[in-house]
Amino acid sequence: MKLGARIFKTGLSITLSLYVALALGLQPPMFAALAATFAIQPSIQKSFQTILEQIQANIISAILAIVFVLTFGHHPFVVGVVVIIVIAINIQLKMETIIPLAVVTVIIIMETPTDDFIAFASTRFFLIMVGVFSAFIVNLLFIPPKHETQLYHKINDSTENIIKWIRLLTRNDAKQKMLKKDLSRLKESMVKINNLFLLYKEERNYFKKRQYAKARKVVLFRQMLATSNKALVILKSLNRRENELHHMPEELQELIKERLDYLTNYHERILLKYVGKVKGHTTEESIQEVCLGKQKLTELFVHFYKKKEIDSDEWLHLFPVIAQIVEYSDQLEYLDKLVDSFFKYHKKENKVNIKEREA
């Protein structure tokens, strides 16, 4: 979720929780606002999953807080013990993300209890739940997440960066210092994209037609990610084996450069085709070119090895690079088929919701 959207949703959740608490006569209403702050989630589906955990964790926290206050009082040491127990229980239940809200519940309930402690604790518990449900409603109704748009643009940006470095490396034009920095950033970027894909994948559609279209898009985006990851693997291998690569016979170097130029162009074209910027399906000639290219590269590599123009150590080092280029070809072919299939069948349901990047 973008920072601006999260801030806006948090503000709306706090406002709603304050109004609801005041309308119900629950005091002090700022405790509901505090709970709403912790309860905001990055996606609608995440909200559905988390609200049950939040209710469960808050009930456990409230019960423990009440039992310990009635038994041992509300001394700071007792509060600390209850907090430790609550944290341990939530870790055991694999609900680590709920811990901050559960701890807040304990502190709010155990803070200066009155003579009628059960009523006091019940009011505080309801204030917490007002905040939790306010955050859930805001997440459900306002600013639906645009994970599909974000996911596409992030995949596209990272892929463009990877392709740029592959082209520079095959031409022996890459500055190692800059490449090393960018490789580190690209690895982090791909991890973040994978996390964003999980958020996109877990978001449900509540209309059957959209569910099927969403399932097809999930498969497509998963393959986009797999293909970009494969391009990153090739970039890392080329960087690691740059010296060996430039000691290869010139004909083989030229063919590797030529094949990677063709494949990276093909990759860019597929991503553009998904958002309607490239017309038509992939032709049989293009598919044949990919297949023949794989065969030609493999045969030439083996040919030079048999002629003893590549020694065994260099062959062992470069063979994985050749294999990865062949696998990259396969991944691209599969991605292209998925995109063509997506637009060929179920045209009414299969609609792309990618928006242009905001300025």
Disulfide bonds with the S-S distance in Angstrom:
none
